[in-house]
Amino acid sequence: LISRTLYPFVVVSLAYLFFTTSDGAVRMLVLLHAYEGGFTAMEVAIMFSLYELMGVVTNLLAGLCGSRWGIKPTLLAGLFMQLAGLGMLFGLQSTWSKIN
């Protein structure tokens, strides 16, 4: 169905699409949850800004890792770390909100 030369491109493109979509969804869910937890709009904006700043740092590090070890291991490591992060959301405690 897909030529051998196009297969790696399709795999990487689909993985990136999944990563981008899930990252955006998780970002919105976490920020909305923080807002519902009693944080002010300014506090949520600061959280979002710090999140984006750390995104710049991780993108630079991922670029270095990708050039050193290749894109496939770097992309797979990123996807597994994202899955681990999503798993950690299940440990979120309602007592961590400001409403208590």
C-alpha positions as CSV (number, residue, x, y, z in Angstrom):
1,L,0.0,0.0,0.0
2,I,2.8,2.4,0.9
3,S,6.2,2.3,-0.8
4,R,9.2,1.3,1.3
5,T,10.8,4.7,0.7
6,L,7.8,6.6,2.0
7,Y,7.1,4.3,5.0
8,P,9.5,6.0,7.5
9,F,8.1,9.4,6.6
10,V,4.5,8.2,7.1
11,V,5.4,6.6,10.5
12,V,7.2,9.7,11.8
13,S,4.4,12.0,10.5
14,L,1.7,10.0,12.1
15,A,3.6,9.8,15.4
16,Y,4.2,13.5,15.3
17,L,0.5,14.1,14.6
18,F,-0.5,11.9,17.5
19,F,2.0,13.7,19.8
20,T,0.9,17.2,18.8
21,T,-2.8,16.4,19.1
22,S,-2.5,14.7,22.5
23,D,-0.2,17.4,23.8
24,G,-2.6,20.2,23.0
25,A,-5.5,18.3,24.5
26,V,-3.6,17.5,27.7
27,R,-2.5,21.2,27.9
28,M,-6.1,22.5,27.8
29,L,-7.4,19.8,30.2
30,V,-4.7,20.6,32.8
31,L,-5.2,24.4,32.5
32,L,-9.0,24.1,32.7
33,H,-8.7,21.8,35.7
34,A,-6.4,24.4,37.4
35,Y,-8.9,27.1,36.8
36,E,-11.8,25.0,38.1
37,G,-9.6,24.2,41.1
38,G,-9.7,27.8,42.2
39,F,-6.6,29.3,40.6
40,T,-7.0,32.8,39.2
41,A,-6.7,33.5,35.5
42,M,-3.3,35.2,36.2
43,E,-2.0,32.1,38.0
44,V,-3.2,29.8,35.2
45,A,-1.5,32.2,32.7
46,I,1.7,32.0,34.6
47,M,1.5,28.1,34.7
48,F,0.9,28.2,30.9
49,S,3.8,30.5,30.3
50,L,6.1,28.3,32.4
51,Y,4.9,25.2,30.5
52,E,5.7,26.9,27.2
53,L,9.1,28.0,28.4
54,M,9.9,24.5,29.4
55,G,8.7,23.4,26.0
56,V,11.4,25.5,24.4
57,V,14.0,23.9,26.6
58,T,12.8,20.4,25.9
59,N,12.6,21.1,22.1
60,L,16.2,22.2,22.2
61,L,17.2,19.1,24.1
62,A,15.2,16.8,21.9
63,G,16.9,18.4,18.8
64,L,20.3,17.6,20.3
65,C,19.2,14.0,21.2
66,G,17.7,13.6,17.7
67,S,21.0,14.7,16.0
68,R,23.0,12.5,18.3
69,W,21.0,9.2,18.5
70,G,18.6,9.6,15.5
71,I,15.0,10.7,15.2
72,K,13.4,7.3,15.8
73,P,14.8,6.6,19.3
74,T,14.2,10.2,20.3
75,L,10.6,10.2,19.0
76,L,9.9,6.9,20.7
77,A,11.4,8.1,24.0
78,G,9.3,11.3,23.8
79,L,6.1,9.3,23.2
80,F,6.8,7.0,26.1
81,M,7.6,10.0,28.4
82,Q,4.3,11.6,27.4
83,L,2.4,8.4,28.2
84,A,4.1,8.3,31.6
85,G,3.1,11.9,32.2
86,L,-0.5,11.1,31.2
87,G,-0.3,8.2,33.6
88,M,0.8,10.5,36.4
89,L,-2.3,12.6,35.9
90,F,-4.3,9.6,37.4
91,G,-2.5,10.4,40.7
92,L,-3.8,13.9,40.8
93,Q,-5.3,14.7,44.2
94,S,-8.3,17.0,44.6
95,T,-6.7,18.3,47.8
96,W,-4.1,20.1,45.6
97,S,-6.7,22.7,44.6
98,K,-7.0,26.2,46.2
99,I,-10.7,25.7,47.0
100,N,-10.2,23.5,50.1
